[in-house]
Amino acid sequence: MLKPKPSIDTIQPYQGGKPIEEVRRELGITDIIKLASNENPLGPSPLAMQAISESVTQVHLYPDGNAYYLKEDLAASLGISAEHLILGNGSNDVLQLVAEAYVAPGDEVIYAAGAFVVYSLVTKLCSATAVVVPMVEHTHDLSAMTSAITDKTKVIFVANPNNPTGTMVPADETAAFMERVPDDVLVVFDEAYYEYVDRSDYPQTLPYVLQGRNFIITRTFSKIYGLAGLRIGYGIAPPPLVETLNRVRQPFNCSLVGQAAAQAALKDTTHVTKSREQNAVGKVLLYDAFDNMGLRYVESEGNFIMLHLKQSGTDVADALLKEGVIVRPIGGYGYPNAVRVTIGTQQENEKFITALGVVSRQLRTTL
């Protein structure tokens, strides 16, 4: 059998949260909720659903490979020009484009231990050297990350808020970080969950792009906009960087239906507000339940919570599956005794809390 290039042997395939259909097949359970993949429990905007319905009549046609109208609408919403935007098949796609365009074998890529696993995947794909910096209290240590920079450093990835811990780096630390990063190092701030952040000290990173720094922001329509199944993400960067990324971008990487849905979703600010409010209420409900059960957790700026356990997160997640609740064990992120739970609707959150109590009794131990 033909062998792949050596870097492929170092990569473990990405494992997403279990689909509901898979659990039904495996366990024969019909009443299942999925709180494993940080999806919006309210689903897409009604305007997006209408756009999806109308656009499916055109799926025999290729989409606009440049996504002109979506870029124009997105640019208007951000107060920038469309030349600052690149679209991807999810923001993961944009992260990979960054690595493909800028990272060569032997280059160094800096990211945090316990950060989004895709940073590791794209680094290995390019046969680059990963420089993994420990977190402090489950949060990126930006000072330590700048201290790790060498003349071989090409890219620094920062997830803000971070998945799976839900923590964020504040504006003052970000400013100090950017003052220390050399001009020839590309900084990528992954802001997939930024719409959920409530803290007033969340950094405004768009000015770094507009100043022409080697800086890219990645965001997505998969989370608060509820379009995870349509795979639309985007990067915001200075036009010269966008032009480079477009050289390695696959043609037609954003579907016709996805573009139409994303355009409509942008217009429905009411749905975004409702989603934020739903998340805030659910977060308080889960915090209270965890406090009452004596469980440790990390306060989150996203739409998910990392829950610390006294035993294997995989064992607890498997036991919850039998109760019809799908959560995400996160041993692959370096947290073997933890799970990540998406904040759902009130009904879903209550079902999860009940199931957690059942599992605790079944395992005959406190979690």
N, C-alpha and C positions, 0 to 999 in steps of 0.2 A: 504493500500500500504506500502511496506517495506521502512523504512526510511534509508537514507544513513548515514554514519558516520558524526558526528557533523561538522567537518571541511568543508565538501562539501557544507553545507548551507551558508557558508561565501563567496563562490566563484561565481563570475559572469562569464558566459562563454565568452571566447575571441571572439571578433567580428572583423573580418578582413575587408578589403576594399571590397565594393560591386563588385561582378563579372559583367562583361559586359553583359552576358546573362541574369542576373537578371534584370538589368535596361531595357533591350530590352523587357522582358516580362511585366514589370510593367508599362512602359511608352510608349511602342510602338515606340521607337526611334531606328534608325538603325545606324546612324553616331555617334559613341560613342568612346571616348578615356578614358582610365583608368590611372589616375595619383594618385592612392590611396595607393598602396602597395609597393612602392619603388622597383619596378621591373626594370630590364635593358631594356630600350626601343629598343635597338638593337637586343634583343633576344640572343640566345646562339651562341657560336662560330660555324662556318661551320664545323669544325672538330668534335665538340660535336654532331651536327646534323647527321653527317655521322656515328658516333659511335652508336647513338641511332637507326638509321635505321638498322645497322648491328646486333645490340644486340637483337632486338625484336624477332628474330627467335629463341632465347633461353629462352623466358619468361616462358616456361613450366618447367624450371629448377629452383631450389632454387638458390639464389645468394650465393656467398662466404660470409659466416657469419662473417668472420674476415676481409673481404675486403683487402686481402693481397696485391694485385697489386696496388690498389689505395693508400694504406698506404705507400707502397714503393716509389711510384712516388711523393706523397705529402711530405714524409720525405726528399727525395732528393731535392725537390724545396725549402725546409725550412732549409736544412743543419743540420738536426737532425736525430735520429734513429726512426724507426717505432714504437718502444716501448713507445715513447712519445705521441702517437696518439690514440684517441678514436673517432670513427665515430658515427654520429647520424642521425636520420630521420629529418634533419634540425638541426640547432644549438639550437633551442628550446628544442629538445630532450636531448641534452647534458646538458642544464641548469636543466632540470627536473631530469636527472640522478644524478647530483650533490646534489640536494636536497634529493632525495631518499636515496642516499648513506651516506650522512653526517649530515642531519638535523633531529633531533628528537623532539617530543613534548616538549615544554618548552624552547628549544633553541631560541636564538635570531639571526635574519638575518637582516643585515643592507643594505639598498639601498636608493637611492635618490627619493624624491618626483618628479614626472614628468619624471621618467625613464621608461624603457621598462616594460610593464605591466606583462610580464611573471614572473618577480621576485616576484611580489605579489602573483600570482597564485600558484607558487610552494611552497612558504612559507606557505600559508594557507593550501595547500594540506597536508603538513607535520605537521599541528597543531603547528607550531612554532610561535614565537612572532615577528612581523615585527617592526623594528626600522627605521622609515622613516625620513630621514634628508632633510630639505629644500635645494633647490638649490640656488645659488647666480648667478644672471644674466643668468638664464637658464642653468647653468653649475654645475656639481657635486662639492660640497664643501668637498674636501678630508680631510681637517683639521677637519671640524666638524664631518665627518664620523669617524675619528679615535677617536675623543673625545667621541663618542657614544659607543665605545667598552666597554663591561663589561666582567665579568668572564663567562657570559652565551652566549657570541657571538660565533657563529660557522662559519658563512659565510658572506662575504661582496661582493655584486654585484656592479660592475662599468661598465656602458656602455660607450664605448669610440671609436668613436663618439657616442653621445647619440641619441636615437630615442625616442621622435619626435623632439627634439629641434635642433639637428645637431651640438651641441657644443662638444668640446673635452677638456680633461685635459692634460696639457703639461708635458713634461718630468721632469722638476724640481719639480713640485708638486707631480708627481707620485713617484719620488725617496724619497721625504720627507715623503710621506704617507707610503711607504713600510718600511722605517726605524722605524716607530712608530707602525706598526701592529705586534702584538705578533705572535710568531711562531706557536701557536696552533689555529690560525684563518685562515680559507681558503679564499683566495682572488680570485675572478673570474672577469677577464676583458673580457667583451663581445665586440669583435672587428668585428662585422658583416659588418661594413662599412669601415674598415681600408684602403682598396685599393683606396678609393676615396680621402683620406686625402692629402692635398698639403702642409700643414705647416711643416716646418723643425723641429719644437720642439715637434712633435708627439713622445710619448714615445716608446722605443723599449723594449717590455716586455718579449721577449723570454729569455733573460739572467736570469730572475727570475726563470723560469722553469728549465733551465740548472743548476742553482745553487742548485736545490733541494728544493726550497721554496714551501710552501703549496700555490701554485699558478696555476691557470688554465686559459688558453686563449681559448675563443670560437670564431670560424669563420664559414663562410658559403659559399656554392656555389650558393646561391639563389640570390645574389645581382649582383656583377660585372660580374659573370660568366653566369648569365641569366638562371639558372637552378632551379628556384623557384618551378616549378611544379614537380620536381623529388626528392626534399627533401633530400639534402645531406649537412650535416654540420659536423663540427669536433671540438674536443677539443685537446689542446696541454698541457701536464702536465707531471710532473715527473712520471716515470714508476710505482712506488707504488700506486699513485693515479689512474692511468689508470687501473691498475689491480683491484682496488676496484670498479671503475665505471663499468668495464666489468661484475662484478658479478650481477649488477642490470639491465644491458642492455638487451633488448629483443633480442632473436636470429633473425637473418636475418632482422635487422632493416633498412638496406640500400639496396634498390632494385638493381637487376642486371643491369637494364638499367641506373639507376642513377650512379652506380659505373663506368660504361663504359663511360658515358657522362662526368663525372667529370675528369676521367683520360685524356680524349681528350682535355677538356677545359684547363687543366693545361699546355698543350703543346702550346696552341695558345696565346702566349704573345702579338701578334699583335692585337688580338681582345680585350684584356684587355686594351691595350694602346688606341685603338680607343674608347672604352667605357669611359675611363677617359677623353679623349679630348672632346667627345660629352657632357659629364656632365659639364665640365668646361665652354664650350661655352654656354650651356643652362642656367647655373647658372647666368652668366653675363646678358643674355637676360632678365631673369625673374627679377633680381635685378633692372635693368634699368626700366622695366615696372612698378614695384612696386614703385620705386622712383618717376616716372612720375605721378602715381596715388595717391601719398601721403600716401602709405600704409607702415606700420611698419612690419619688418620681422627680423628674427634671421639669421645672416650669418652662413652658414652651411658648415661642413666638410664632409657631406654625399651626397647622390644623391636625396635629398629632401630639402624642405624649410618650416619652420614653419612661417605662415603668421598671424599676429595679426589683429583682426577685432574690430569694434565698436559694434558689435551685435553677436548674437548666431552663432557659427561656424556651428552648425547643420542646421540652417535656410539657411545660405549661401551655404552650401554643397547641400542641397535639391534643391535650386534654380539652382545651376550649373548642377545638374543632368538633369534638363529639357532642358538645353542647350547642353546636350550630353557630359558632362565632369564629371568624377568621381574623387573627392578628398576625403580626410579623415578628418572628424571632430574629434577633439581630446579632447573633454570634459572629457572622461574617464581617461585622463592623468592629469587632473587638469587644463586644459586650455579651458574653455567653450566658450570663444570668440576667437577661433583660428581654423585654418585648417592646415593640412600638405599636401603639394603638391609635388609629385614626379617630378623630372626634366626629361622631355621627349625629343623627337626629336624636331627639330626646328618647324616642322609643328604642332606637338602636343602642344608645348609651346605657339605658336601663337594662336591656337584655344582656349587654356585656357585663355590667356590674353584678347582675344575678348569676350569670355563668361563672364569673370569677369566684364568687362565694361558694358555688357548687364544687368547682375544681379544688378550692382550698380544702374543703371537707373530704373530697375524694382522695386527695393526696395525703390527707391526715397530717397536715402541717400548715403553718402560716406561710404565705407566699413571700 
